[in-house]
Structure formats: structure tokens, C-alpha cells
Amino acid sequence: MSVLPHTRCIVLIPAGPDTVGEYLNDTIESAIHYIGSSNCTVAVIDDSREDRFAYVSNVFRNAVVMKAIDCDEGKTSKTRGSLLAKQLHTLKCLRRQYRFEILLRMDTDALVIGHAPDEDALRFVASHPDVGMIGAFKRRGDGSDKTPAMAAKGRELAEEMRLRHGIKHFRLVRTLRRLVRHAEGHGYTRGDMCTGGAFFMTPAAIAAMEGQGLLDLDVLRHSKMADDLLLALLCCAAGCRLSDLPEDTDVLAINWRRFPMPVETLVSKNKKILHPVKGDDLTVEPMVRAYFRQRRQNSR
């Protein structure tokens, strides 16, 4: 039996039709720089429909490109159930190709900005083995309370769980009801999720999801719920909890929208993962990326 290659951290980055290659490269470079080329493998899901990101494995020695499965959504790119299905398929592939200690899921508009955030996650998991997903759960990256927004998402989930006409919706409703029932048995509240810009998942959680057949729920691609909410639901249904890092040692600055805090504050607070790097002003992203690119260069 062959031994799978070991990597401490898998960095999973979905890249879609609207992804800017220059920004994707910058995000990958930030992860490799701060996690370490010997400690991480970057897996890019190429959902460009045109193999636009096939070059990544040639540019970055420890990066692999995994073509997204076809979910028949036509030419539109959705961050909903179809993206979830593509990620679930990739998680199964990664489990068969690597042994890893933690997985970091990042959007292309996220950056690693501090040394070894994966070690912070691993230390936390070591003392909280029931946690399967770590991120901006009840607290946003700017410190504000996220629970009212999750309650609103919970109402959307409840609406989708109402019976609709057609076999597609019946199967989806039945599946969602079963998942929610199992998740609520493990302390889940409808709408709970770690914000999808960047979060960690444990291999134990992913294994539990696969062992219970939760990585094979193709019907979820018909859901209109966001992929991060659906993935959190699956994690909890498998028996694992969601969590923030402790407030006094939280290295994550993860908002859904809005730049969390000034760059100098991010540095002074020892934040290590940032999302989003962009704002309403289109000049924000290139300036923020340039700032942290210069910090990486200065730290070499």
C-alpha cells in the first residue's frame, strides 16, 4: 500500500471565471510565504470553464490545480450549491491524495499576512477536538457580533426547507431537513456558519463527513444557500462544532464585506489572515496587496 505524501496544511482556493490571475497569484504567494513551502500544499479549484489557471502548478512548485466538476449551471458562476458540490468533490480527492493536519479554505480576495496561522488553528484544535471548523463564527473580523446576520440566514434556510413543487425541490427539502435535524442534535442553530472568506477545517471533520456520506450529497447543488452555510451545516451534521478562536488570541480578521480594519491595526493586533482585501473603492485592493507584498519582501 503506497504512503500518501504528508503536508501540514492544505490551502484550498476556488478560482472562478471572474478571478484575476494576478490577485490569485498574490494570494497563493502569501500562503506559501507565511505557512512555508515545506509545510503547505495549495490546491486551486479551476472553475474558470476555460482552464485559465492551469499555469499555477508550473509557477508554484507546491501547488496543484484541480478542475471543477461540471454542475450544469450554464455560463453563470454561482457561489451557492454548485460551488459547494465542487468543493465537496475536491475534498474527497484531497483525502485520497494527501495526509494533512489542517485545511485552510480561502477566497481569492483573502491574504495570509502573518506567520503560521495554521499553527494557531492546530493548537486550538488540540484542546478542542470536537471542533471541526474554525473561523469568523459568532464574531466578525472587526470584532462585531455576527449572530443577528446568522439568524437572518437561518430564516432563509427555513424558507428553503419548505416543500416546493417538483422532484428536485422535494429531494432537496428532504435532505436539508435531515441534515438540520442531525446538526441540531449537535448544538447547531439554523444559520450557523464560519464566514466563507477564510476558515480552517480539520481532517477529522472532513473524514466524518465522508464517512456519513455527506460529501456525496449531489442534491445540494440545487440549493440557493451560500456554500459556506451549507458546508457548516454538513460539518455540524457530522457531529463537529464550529468555533471562533479565543478573542484575545484571534489571528483572523475575516469579514464577509468591508475591509475589517486599517492595515497598521491588522499588523499591531497580530492578525494573520485577512478577508476581504477589497472595498467599495476599487483602489483599495491594489494598495492593500502592495502593502502586504512589501512586508513579505522585507521579511525574507
Secondary structure in CASP SS format (residue, H / E / C, confidence):
PFRMAT SS
TARGET T0000
AUTHOR 0000-0000-0000
METHOD secondary structure of the structure
MODEL  1
M C 1.00
S C 1.00
V C 1.00
L C 1.00
P C 1.00
H E 1.00
T E 1.00
R E 1.00
C E 1.00
I E 1.00
V E 1.00
L E 1.00
I E 1.00
P E 1.00
A E 1.00
G C 1.00
P C 1.00
D C 1.00
T C 1.00
V C 1.00
G H 1.00
E H 1.00
Y H 1.00
L H 1.00
N H 1.00
D H 1.00
T H 1.00
I H 1.00
E H 1.00
S H 1.00
A H 1.00
I H 1.00
H H 1.00
Y H 1.00
I H 1.00
G C 1.00
S C 1.00
S C 1.00
N C 1.00
C E 1.00
T E 1.00
V E 1.00
A E 1.00
V E 1.00
I E 1.00
D E 1.00
D C 1.00
S C 1.00
R C 1.00
E C 1.00
D C 1.00
R C 1.00
F C 1.00
A C 1.00
Y C 1.00
V H 1.00
S H 1.00
N H 1.00
V H 1.00
F C 1.00
R C 1.00
N C 1.00
A E 1.00
V E 1.00
V E 1.00
M E 1.00
K E 1.00
A C 1.00
I C 1.00
D C 1.00
C C 1.00
D C 1.00
E C 1.00
G C 1.00
K C 1.00
T C 1.00
S C 1.00
K C 1.00
T C 1.00
R C 1.00
G H 1.00
S H 1.00
L H 1.00
L H 1.00
A H 1.00
K H 1.00
Q H 1.00
L H 1.00
H H 1.00
T H 1.00
L H 1.00
K H 1.00
C H 1.00
L H 1.00
R H 1.00
R H 1.00
Q H 1.00
Y C 1.00
R E 1.00
F E 1.00
E E 1.00
I E 1.00
L E 1.00
L E 1.00
R E 1.00
M E 1.00
D C 1.00
T C 1.00
D C 1.00
A C 1.00
L E 1.00
V E 1.00
I C 1.00
G C 1.00
H C 1.00
A C 1.00
P H 1.00
D H 1.00
E H 1.00
D H 1.00
A H 1.00
L H 1.00
R H 1.00
F H 1.00
V H 1.00
A H 1.00
S H 1.00
H C 1.00
P C 1.00
D C 1.00
V E 1.00
G E 1.00
M E 1.00
I E 1.00
G C 1.00
A C 1.00
F C 1.00
K C 1.00
R E 1.00
R C 1.00
G C 1.00
D C 1.00
G C 1.00
S C 1.00
D E 1.00
K C 1.00
T H 1.00
P H 1.00
A H 1.00
M H 1.00
A H 1.00
A H 1.00
K H 1.00
G H 1.00
R H 1.00
E H 1.00
L H 1.00
A H 1.00
E H 1.00
E H 1.00
M C 1.00
R C 1.00
L C 1.00
R C 1.00
H C 1.00
G C 1.00
I H 1.00
K H 1.00
H H 1.00
F H 1.00
R H 1.00
L H 1.00
V H 1.00
R H 1.00
T H 1.00
L H 1.00
R H 1.00
R H 1.00
L H 1.00
V H 1.00
R H 1.00
H H 1.00
A H 1.00
E H 1.00
G C 1.00
H C 1.00
G C 1.00
Y C 1.00
T C 1.00
R C 1.00
G C 1.00
D C 1.00
M C 1.00
C C 1.00
T C 1.00
G C 1.00
G C 1.00
A E 1.00
F E 1.00
F E 1.00
M E 1.00
T C 1.00
P H 1.00
A H 1.00
A H 1.00
I H 1.00
A H 1.00
A H 1.00
M H 1.00
E H 1.00
G H 1.00
Q C 1.00
G C 1.00
L H 1.00
L H 1.00
D H 1.00
L C 1.00
D H 1.00
V H 1.00
L H 1.00
R H 1.00
H H 1.00
S C 1.00
K C 1.00
M C 1.00
A C 1.00
D H 1.00
D H 1.00
L H 1.00
L H 1.00
L H 1.00
A H 1.00
L H 1.00
L H 1.00
C H 1.00
C H 1.00
A H 1.00
A C 1.00
G C 1.00
C C 1.00
R E 1.00
L E 1.00
S E 1.00
D C 1.00
L C 1.00
P C 1.00
E H 1.00
D H 1.00
T H 1.00
D C 1.00
V C 1.00
L E 1.00
A E 1.00
I E 1.00
N C 1.00
W C 1.00
R C 1.00
R C 1.00
F C 1.00
P C 1.00
M C 1.00
P C 1.00
V H 1.00
E H 1.00
T H 1.00
L H 1.00
V H 1.00
S H 1.00
K C 1.00
N C 1.00
K C 1.00
K C 1.00
I E 1.00
L E 1.00
H E 1.00
P C 1.00
V C 1.00
K C 1.00
G C 1.00
D C 1.00
D C 1.00
L C 1.00
T C 1.00
V H 1.00
E H 1.00
P H 1.00
M H 1.00
V H 1.00
R H 1.00
A H 1.00
Y H 1.00
F H 1.00
R H 1.00
Q H 1.00
R H 1.00
R H 1.00
Q H 1.00
N H 1.00
S C 1.00
R C 1.00
END
